[in-house]
Amino acid sequence: MPSLKDLRGRINSVKSTRKITQAMKMVAAAKLRRAQSQAEAARPYAERMERILASLGQAVATMPGAPRMLIGTGADRVHLLVVVTADRGLAGPFNTNVSRLARNAVRTLEAEGKTVRILSVGRKGANFLKREFASRMAGEISLLGKKRIEFADAEAVADRIVAMLEEGGFDVCTLIYNRFRSVINQIPTEQRLIPAPIPEGGAQVAATGPQAMYEYEPAEEEILATLLPRNLAIQIYRALLENNAGFYGSQMNAMDNATRNAGEMIDRLTLNYNRTRQANITRELIEIISGAEAV
Amino acid sequence: MATFLLELVSPERLLLSRQVEMVTIPSLEGDMGVLAGHAPMIVALRGGTVRVQENGAETEVLFVPGGFAEVSPDRCTILADEATPLASLSRGEAERRLAEAEAAFASIGAEDTPERREAVMNRVLAMRSMRDAAQAA
């Protein structure tokens, strides 16, 4: 039976834990709002880029000598997985979910006899994957300490991927990240980056007639040569932003739960404390009464 | 005068989306004026200024360091790498970025691919025009 003093101590410690989780929840909510609006602001560009790419890709994909980023190297032997996670924890299952998806992807690919290399963006995923796949790590990028994710950060990641492609480091590149569905729902997603999937809309637009007959200046190939790396950067930028928004959403949830659990625990401990106190009083009364009777 | 929808977007946000009369865009092969009913085109941009005309007067001038534009008869979408209104372009910042680009250009060696060399050179040219634009403003 814990003494009253012990119980008081525990109640106080849970109370301060609740204060912390509550504060973290507020902070996460504020940051979530910012991250969400940033992710929304990036959407128009990505949409329009997709439209241009759709019409261009249709025109070029069938030509011989199409760029590697569009059609890949033709082989399917070495896979590069770009795993995007958060740098911090305390966000419920957020990081574990993506990491687990990545782990399963590595296992399936290796079971098929393919070589896998991993480029991780974000500290948490790197730590998780390094434990099992240390020899496959091709690089780690951390955005820890950045106040705001900028497009330049995504470009840096894209540059690294392009450099690896140029030296023949991989055949297929897949991005694994948490897609931001809503504040309480993030879906770990796999998305192929190279060879670039040509958006479906292209064929339909072409079918609707003269509107889709674009003139290109300079030629298609030259535009593509700059457009593709940019598209890669955009896809990564989007993943980074969604990851960021999802992280705060998930953290807010986790902290909300923690706050609620702390509240429940305080209630239980308080009840326990009061019962113990009452029992003590009753015992003292009995002692006094039986003492008085004995006299 | 007939108008068309102009959209100017950068990866970080949507900057403009409204009906305008004419826009001049710095295409890779020379400046290009776009009016309503222009033939569909996809063009690559070099560093330069985008000029917007409404009601017969120039209403917005923005600097873009590069990007793409998609033109169709009733719409013009500019995908800029970034876009800064000329008025808020800082000269010191432009000088600094030009110096950076020139340093990258100087450090380039024979082992780099032609594409990479061209990309670095385009960057220097874009930054130069940014400085010029900043100076003019």
Interface residues (C-beta under 8 A of the other chain):
Chain A: Q38 A41 A42 P44 Y45 R48 M49 R51 I52 S55 L56 E150 F151 A154 E166 Q211 A212 M213 Y214 E215 Y216 E217 P218 E222 I223 A225 T226 L227 R230 A233 I234 Y237
Chain B: E7 V9 S10 P11 E12 R13 L14 S27 L28 E29 A39 P40 M41 I42 V43 A44 F68 E70 S72 P73 T77 L79 D81 E82 T113 E115 A119
